[in-house]
Amino acid sequence: MIYRHTRAILFVLMASIHLPDLLHAQHYDSPRATLHGWENQLRMFILDRSNNQGGFYYDRGLFRMHTQDMPMEYELDIFTYGFSYFDDYRWLDSDNGFRSFFGSLNTPVFALKSEFKNRIDVSTNGELNILGYQQEDMRARRGLFILSYRYKINPLHSAGVRHILVNRKTDIDSSLFYQFGNLEQGRITTEVTLLDWANNMVTGLSAERQAQFDILHTYSRRPNLYTVKLESPVIRRFRGEMMAGVQTRLKAEVTQTDLPNENFLLDEWVNYQAALIETNFTGGTAGLIYQRTFARMQREPAMESLYELEYGNRQIQQRGGIFFMYRWQNIRIEQWFWIERNRDQQFDKNPDAYVAQDSYVRLYDTEPHLYPFDYNEIRRFNKTRLSYDPPGRRLSAYLEHNGDWRTPSMEDPSIGYRNYYPNHIAARNERLTLGIHYHFNKHSSLTIGSSLDLDGDRYTGFDTRRENAKPAVFDGGFARFHLLW
C-alpha cells in the first residue's frame, strides 16, 4: 500500500514540473486561514461510518478522540505532518488539485492522507465536481469519491446535489445544497444530507435472500445531517467564518447473526460548531479560532433480548486557538497555539457485564470502582515556525517547535480512563522539526521533514517502558505535496 501510494505521488510530482507558470494562482503574501479542512474531516466521520476505525458499531465515540492503537505521540504526529489552516484556504481557493502527506506513526505504520479534486464545466450554467479522499491512520481507513453537480442560477445563486461513492451499500449518502455569494464577496452555504438512505432497503433484501451480514441494523429513526457555513468578505482588513453541523438523532435495532437472541438498540446524536476571525495586514495575518464537537451514544437491550450491556458515552471537545504569521524580507515567522478541554464520560447500568467482555478492562482494571469513568483534561498545542523563504527561489527551509502538553484530572473517575488507554496519556510531548521545501513552480511544492525529540521519552510498543534504554533522538519523518491549478 505504501509503495503504491508513493508511486502515485511521484507520478503526479513529475507531471507538475512541466505545468506552465502562467496557470491562474494567487500570491499569498498575507495568507488566509479557513475552517473548511477541519469541518470536512468531521463530515467524513459522519458520512463514511463503516470505514472509521472500529467500524459502525465502535462504542468509544464517533470522532475517535482516542483509539486503543494510538501511541502517546499520535496527536503530535498529526499536528506536525498535516496541512495548516493556511494550506486549507489555498486548497479551497483552487478549482483543481492534488495534495497528500504521509508521516511515521511508529516503526511499521505511516499516517496517510490524500485529496484530489477536479471541476469540469458541463454546460453554460452547470459544473461537475469530483473529490477523491483517502485517510489511513488510527482513526480511519477510508478511500472514497464524492460526485457533485452544481447549477448556477445566476452569478450569486447556485444549487446542486452531491453523492458519496463507497463500497458499503448500507452507508451511501446523498445531499442537496444551496449557496448564495462567492468566496471573495462572502457567501452562505446550506446543505441537507440523507444519511444511509438505502440501509433499511438493503437490510430487508438481505433478510429475504438469506444473505445476512454478520451485523446489520434497521433504522426506526434514520438520521440526517444539516450543515450551514457563513463566510464573510474582507471588511476593513477583517474577515470571518462560522460553521455548524447537526446530525439528527438516529435510532436503530442491531442484529448479530451469530447471536440472534442478543439484539440491542442503538441511539446516537452529534453536533459541531466553529468560528474564525482574522485580520490581514501588509506581510502578515493574525486571527482567533473556536471549535466544539459533541457526540453522544447509548445502547440498551431490545425487547425480549438477552443482551446484557446497557451503557453509553458523551464526548465533548472545546478548543480555542490563536495564530499569527509575518514576513520580513526573506524571513517568515508563524505561530499557532491551541488550548482545549476534553471530556469523555462513560455511563453504565451494568458495569460488571461491560468489564467481562472488554479485554483491556479485564487486563488493567484492578480497581472496579473506577468504572464507569468521567475523564477530563486540559490540553495545549503549540507550533512556532521560523522559515527562510526567499521569494522566487525554488528552495526554502523552516525550523519549528511542536508541543503537546496535557493536564488530566486526578479525580477517581478520570483515573479510570487509563484502564482503556494505558499508552496514551503523557504530560509532555515536544519536538524540534526541520522541513525543506522545494517549489517546482507557483502551483506545486514538496516538503520533506524530520524531527528531533525534546521530551526524552523512553516508551515503545504498548504499555512498555524501557527503563534502561536511552531517550529517543529521532522523532519521525514525513513528506507533504501540493499541486494546485
N, C-alpha and C positions, 0 to 999 in steps of 0.2 A: 504493500500500500504506500509506504513512504517513497519507494523507488518510482512508482507510477506518478505520484504527486510531484516529485522533484522533476521528472522528465517533462511534465506539463508546464511547470513554472519556467524551466529553461527554454522550452519551445516558445512560449509567449514572450519571454525576455529577449530572445534573439530576434523575434519578429519586431519588437518595439524599437530596436536600434535603427531600423530603416524607416520609422514613421517620420514624415516631414514635420519640421518645427513650425510650419505655417498653420497647423491644426489649431482650432479655436481653444484657448485656455486663458484663465485669469491669473495674473501675477499676484501672489498673496503676500505683499509687504506687511499688511495688517490683517492677519488671518482671522477667520470667523470660526466659532465653535457651534456645534449642534447636538441636540439630544437624540437625533434620529437613529444613530447606531445603537445606543443603549436601549431605546424603545423597540427597535427591530429585534434585538436578541430576546427580549421578554416575549414578544409576539410569537417567536419561533417555539418557545417552550409551550405556549398555549395551542398553537396550530398543529405542531408535529409531536404530539404527546407520545406516540408509540416508539419514537426514536430518542426520547430523553433517556438519560442513564437510569436503568432500573425499569424502564417501560411505563405503560399507562398506569399500572397499579402500585407503583412505588409509593411507599407510605411515609416519606420523610420530607414532604413539601414540594410543590410544583416547580419552583425555581431552583431547586437543588442547592440551597445555601451551603450544605455540606453533603458529600457522599463519602462512604467509608473507604474508597480507594484513594482519596485525595491525600497527598503528602502535605506536611505542615507549611511548605512554602508555595502551595498551589496558587493562592491569590496573588502573591508577589510575582510569581512567574507570569501570569496572565497580564498583570499590570505592567510588567517590563516589556513583554513581547507584543502586546496588542496595539491596535490603532488608537490614536488620540482623538479627542473630540474635534480638533482641527482637521485631522485626516478624514473624519466622517463628513465634515462640511464639504471638503473638496470632492469626496465621493458623491455626495448629494447633488452638487452643482454640475456634475458631468452626466451627459446622456448615455455614455458607453464607458465600460471599464472592466478591468480585472484587477483584483488585489488579493494578496494572500500573506499569511505569516505562519511560520512554524518554529517551535522552540522546545527545548528539552524540559520535561517534567521530572523524569527520573532516568535511570540508566537505560531501560528498554523502551520508554514511551515518549513520543512527541505530542504536543498540542498543535492541532492544525485548524486553520480557519481560512476559507476562501470564498470570494464572492465574484460573480460575473453578471454584468447587465448589458443589455443591448436594446436600443429603441429603433423601431422600424416604422416609418410613415407608410401606412397602407392606403390612405386616401387623403383628400384635401383637409378633412377635419378629424381623421382617425389615425391613431397610432397603436402599435402593438409593442409591449414591453416584456422582455424576458429576463428573469432574475434567476441565477443559479446560486445555490448556497450550500456550503459544506462546513460542518463543525465536527471535529473529532477530539474530544478531550474527556475530562472526568465528570462532565455534566451532561454530555450528549454525544451520540454517534449518528449524525444525520447527513444526508445528501439529497437535495430536492430541487425542483424547479417551480417557479411561480410565474404564471402567464397572466397578463392583464391587458385589457383593451380600454383605451381612453377615447372618448368622443368630445371634441372641443365645440361646445355650443356657441361660444363667441370668445374673444380674446381673454375674458376674465372667468368664464364659467366652463367647467368640464365635468363629466361624469363617466363612470365606467364600471367594469366588472373585473374580478380577479379570481383566479382558481389555482389551488395548490396541487401539485402532482407528486404523490407519494406512493409507495408500494403497498401500503396497508389500506384496504378498501374501507374499513370502518373509520379511517382517520382522515378522510378528504374534506376540505372546507372550501366554501365559495363566499365571495364578498361583493358588495355593492358600495361604491364610493362616490362622493361629490366633492368638488374643490372650487373655491372662489379665490381669485387672485393668482399671484405668482411669487417666486422665491424672492425677487428683488423688491417688489411693491408690497409684499406682505400677503399672506394667504391663510385660509382656514380650510381644513380637510376633515370630513366626517366619513366614517366607514362602519358598515354593519357586516359581520362575518357569521355565516351559518356554520357552526362547528359540527363536525361529524354528521353531516346531514343524511348520509346513506347508512348510518350504523344500524338502525333498527331493521331496515330492509335487508341488509346483508346478514344480520343475525337470524332473521326469520327464514331466509333461504337456506342458511347453513343447517338450521334445525330440520327443515323439510327434507333436505338431501342427506341427512345423517352424516354431515361433514363438519361436525362441531370443531371449533377451535379449542385449544386447551383451556383458555379462559375467554369468556366473552360477556358482554353486558347489554342490557336493554334499558334504554332511557325511559323513565316516566316523565322526566323533565329535561329536554335537550338544551344545552347551553348555547348562547350567542355571545359574540364579542363585539362591544361597542367602543369605538375609539374616536377621539377628537384631537386635532393638532391645530394650534394657533401660532403663527409666525409673523412677527411684526416687521415692517420695513425699518430702515435706519432713520431715526428721528433725532436730530441734533447729536449725532455720533453714537446713539444708543439703539440697540435692538434687543428683542426678547423672544422667547418661545415658551409655550405651555402645552403640555401633553397629558392626556389621561386615557385610561382604558378600564373597562369593566367587563369581566366575564360573568354573565348571569349564573345563577345557582343551577348546578346540574344535580340530578337525582337519577340513580340507576341501580338495577339489581344485577349483581355479578354472579355468574355461574361458573363453577370449576368442574370440568369434565370428569376428572379423576376423584372429585369429592362432591358428588351430586347432592348430598344432603347438607352441604355447608355453604349455601348461598348467603351473600351478605349485601347490605345496602350501602351504596357509596353516595356521599353528599359533599359538595365542594363549591366554593366561590372564591373569586380572585379580583383584585383591582390594583392599579398603579397610577401614580401621578408624578409630574416633574415640571420644573420651571427653570429657565435660564435667562439671565440678563447680562449683557456685555456692552462694553464701550470700545470703539476703535479710535486710535489716535495715531499721529504720524509715527510709523515704525513699530507700533505695538497694539496690544489688545489686553483687556482685563475684564473679569467677569465673576459672577456668582452662580452656583448651581444648587438646586434642591431636588432630591429624588426620594420616592417612597414606594415600596411594594408591600402587598398584603396577600397572603394565601391562607385559606382555612379549609380543612378537610376533616371528615369523620366517617367512621364505619360502625355498623351495628348488624346483628343477625337479621336476616329476612324472616318473614312469617314462617313459623314451624321449622326453622333451620336449627341445626346442631352447631352452628358456628359459635365459637366461644369468645371471640375477641369483640370488644366494644371500646373503641378508642378514637382519638383524633389529635390534630395538632394545629397550631396557629403560628405562622411565621411573619414577622414584621421587620422590615429594614427601612431605616430613615437615614439619609445622607445629606450633608451639607458640604459644599466644596467651593474653593476659590481658585482662580487661575490667572496667570499673568504672563505675557510674552513681550519682549522688547528687543529690537535690533539696533545696534550701533556699529556702523560700518560693516566689518566682517564678522562681528561677534553677535550672537543671539543668546539671550537667557530666557528660559521657560520655567515657570513654577506652577505646580499643581499640588493642592492639598485637600484631602477629604477627612471629615470626621463623621463616623456613623455609629448608630446604635442598632444592634441586632437583638431580637428577641425570638426565641424558639421555645414554644410552650407545648408540652405534651399532656393530653388528658387520657385517662384510662379508668374504666369501671371494673375491669378485671385484670389488674396488673400481673397476677401470677400466670395467667394464660399467655400474656404477651411475652413475658420473660422466658417461658418454657419453649416458645417457638423461635426465639431470636438467638442465634449462635453467639453474636457479640455480647449480648446481655448476659448469657449464661457464663461466658468466659470471664467477663470483667466485673459483673455486679456482685460484689461480696457484701454490699450493704443495701438490702432490698428497700429500705425506707427512702433511698434517694430516687426511686422511680415511682410515679412519673416525674419528669424533670421540668424545670422552668428556667431556661438558660437566658442570661442577659450578659451583654458585653458592650464595651465602648471600643471602637477600633479606629485607627488613624492610618492614613496612607499619604506618603509624600513622594513627589518626583521633582527634583531640581536638575535641570539640564543646562549645560553650558556648551554652545556649539561654535565651531569655527566654520563659517559658511560663506565664502566669498561669492558674491553674485556673478553669475555667468561661468563659474568653474564647474567642472564635472565632479570633482571630488570634494567632499566635506566630511567633518567628523564631529562627534559630540561625546562628552563625558557627563554621566548623570548619576545621581544618588536616588535609589529606590528604597523606600522604607515601609514597613508594616508593623504597627505596634498594637497590642491587644491588652485590654484590662477586663478580664472576665469577673463577674460577680463571684464571691466566695461563699455565698449562702448555699445551704444544702441542696435546694432544688436545682441550682446551676451546676454544682459539682457533679451531680448525677449524669450530666450531659457527656462527661468523659467516658462513661460506660459504652457509649455508642461511637465516639470519635476519639479514641485514645491517642491517635497520631497527629492530631490537627492543631491543638492549641499550644502555641508558643508565644511568649510575651513579646519577643523581639525578633524580627527578620529584616535584615538590611543587606544591601549590596551596592557596589560601585560598578557601573556598566559603561563600557566603551562601545560606541557604534560608529561604523564607517558607511557613509552614503556614496553611491555612485549614481550620478544623474545622466542617463542616456540622452535625454532632451527635457524640455519643459513638462513633458507628459508622463515620463516613466522614470522610475528610480529603484534601486536595490539597496537595502540596508542589511549589513551583516554586523552582529554584535556578540559580545560575551561579557560575563560578569565576574567580579571578584567578591567573594564572601566577606562580609564585615561583622557578622554576628557570632562567628566561631562555633557554629553548630556541629555537633558530633552525631547527628541522627542519620540512620539509614534504614531502609526496609519499612516494616510495620511494627511500631511499638518496640523498637530495639535501640538502646542507647549504647554506643561504642565507647565505654568509659576510658579505655586505654588507647583509643585512636587519636590521631592528630586532627585538629579542626580542619574543616573543609577550606579549600582555597578557590578552586574553580566552581562557579555557581550557576552554570548553564549558559548555552549559546542559542542563537536564534537568527532568523532571516525574515525580512519583510520586503514585499514587492508591490509597487503601484504601477498601473498602466491606465491612463485616463485619456479619453478623446471625445 
